[in-house]
Amino acid sequence: MQPMGAPIAVDCNNFYAWCERVFQPKLRGKPVVMLSSNDGCMIARPNEAKAHGVVMGAPWHVPG
């Protein structure tokens, strides 16, 4: 068994949104958010969504 190397840190804040943009290029540059499947809260938001004031963990179904 080989010793483990240095840990790798990855920022996955908007990973899901990035993946969706890979498969749907028309979404590039748009404020895409990803919702959790159990409670409809925002779990991923790229910089475009942050610029619109989208808060991480905010429920989508509650009017802003």
C-alpha positions as CSV (number, residue, x, y, z in Angstrom):
1,M,0.0,0.0,0.0
2,Q,1.4,3.4,-1.0
3,P,1.3,6.4,1.4
4,M,-1.2,9.0,0.7
5,G,0.0,12.2,-0.8
6,A,-1.0,15.8,0.0
7,P,-4.8,16.3,0.2
8,I,-6.4,18.0,-2.8
9,A,-8.9,20.8,-2.2
10,V,-11.6,21.4,-4.8
11,D,-14.2,24.2,-4.8
12,C,-17.4,22.6,-5.9
13,N,-19.7,25.5,-5.2
14,N,-20.9,25.8,-8.8
15,F,-19.7,22.4,-10.2
16,Y,-23.3,21.2,-11.0
17,A,-24.1,24.4,-12.8
18,W,-20.8,24.1,-14.8
19,C,-21.7,20.5,-15.7
20,E,-25.1,21.5,-17.0
21,R,-23.5,24.2,-19.1
22,V,-21.3,21.6,-20.7
23,F,-24.3,19.7,-22.0
24,Q,-26.4,22.8,-22.7
25,P,-24.1,25.5,-24.1
26,K,-27.0,27.9,-24.4
27,L,-26.9,28.3,-20.6
28,R,-23.3,29.7,-20.6
29,G,-23.1,33.1,-19.2
30,K,-26.6,32.9,-17.7
31,P,-27.5,32.9,-13.9
32,V,-28.2,29.1,-13.6
33,V,-28.9,27.7,-10.2
34,M,-29.2,24.1,-9.1
35,L,-31.8,23.0,-6.5
36,S,-31.7,20.2,-4.0
37,S,-34.2,17.5,-4.8
38,N,-35.6,17.1,-1.3
39,D,-36.4,20.7,-0.3
40,G,-35.9,23.0,-3.3
41,C,-33.0,25.0,-1.8
42,M,-30.3,26.4,-4.0
43,I,-27.1,24.3,-3.7
44,A,-25.1,25.6,-6.6
45,R,-24.8,29.1,-8.0
46,P,-22.2,30.5,-10.5
47,N,-21.0,34.0,-10.4
48,E,-23.8,35.2,-12.6
49,A,-26.4,34.1,-10.1
50,K,-24.4,35.6,-7.2
51,A,-24.4,38.9,-9.0
52,H,-28.2,38.8,-9.0
53,G,-28.2,38.3,-5.2
54,V,-28.9,34.6,-5.1
55,V,-28.1,33.3,-1.7
56,M,-26.7,29.8,-1.1
57,G,-29.3,27.5,0.6
58,A,-32.2,29.9,-0.1
59,P,-35.5,28.1,-0.9
60,W,-36.6,28.6,-4.5
61,H,-40.3,28.5,-3.6
62,V,-40.2,31.5,-1.2
63,P,-40.6,34.9,-2.9
64,G,-37.6,37.2,-2.6
